[in-house]
């Protein structure tokens, strides 16, 4: 299992960099956990990134989960039904 900490909000300005790093980490892991403890906001580009990462994880047979999600982000993931795909138990 590999952990990747998202430092800051998941917004258009940083999604390319984050995607590149996560895809690299995904190549080496059978399970990748994204730590959202420093993430307070996700914009539409960030949501698109999560969907793209989910598709990549299926292709690479890597389990992809999110943990340490605050209530604002959790609500957004629930509205978009991404909580069913990504959220861990904590």
N, C-alpha and C positions, 0 to 999 in steps of 0.2 A: 504494500500500500504506500502511496506517495501523497503527501499533502502539498498544496499550493495555496499560499496566502494572497488573497486579493487585497492589495493595499490601496484603499480609497474606493471611491464610487466607480461603478461599472458604467461608464459613459463613453460617448463617441470618441472623445479625445484619446482614450487609452485602450480601446478595444483591439486594435491591430497588434499592438505590442503584447497585450495579455494573451490574445489568441495564439500568437507565435510561440510564446513560452509554454502555454498549456498543451498545445499540440506536441511540442518537443517532450514534455513530461509524460504525455500519454503514450508515446512510443515505447517508453521504458517501464510502464506500470500496467498491472492487470486491474488495479483499482486506484482511482485518483479522487481525492477529496479536496474540494475547494473550500477554503476557510474564508467566510464572509464576515468575520468579526470586526473588520475595519470598513465594511461597506454599508453605507446608509441609504444609497439611492442607486437605482438602475434605470437608465433611459431606454427608449425603444431600440437603439442600436445595441445596447447591452443585452436586452432580451433576445435580439436576433443572434448575438454571439452565443448565448446559452443554447439556443436551438441548433446552431451550427456545430457547437462542441458536442452536443448530444448525438447528432448524426455521425460525427467523426468517431465518437466512442463506440457506437454500434459497429461501424466498419472495422475498427481496430480491436474489437472485443475487449474493451476496457470499461469497467464499471465506473460511472461518474456520479459523484454525490456532492451535495453542498451541506456545510454545517456552520454553526454559530451565526445564524441568520436573525437579524433584529425584526421587530414586529412590522415595520414599514415594508421591508423587502419581502418578508413572509406573506404579507397581504397581497403584494403585487404578484408573487409567484402563485398564490392561490387563485387570484382573478384570472390569470392566464393558464391555469391548470398545470403549470410547470412544477408546482409543489409535488404532484404525484410522481413525477419523474426524478426529481433531484433531492428532495429533502431527506435528511437522515433523521433518526429518532430524537436527537437532543434538541 
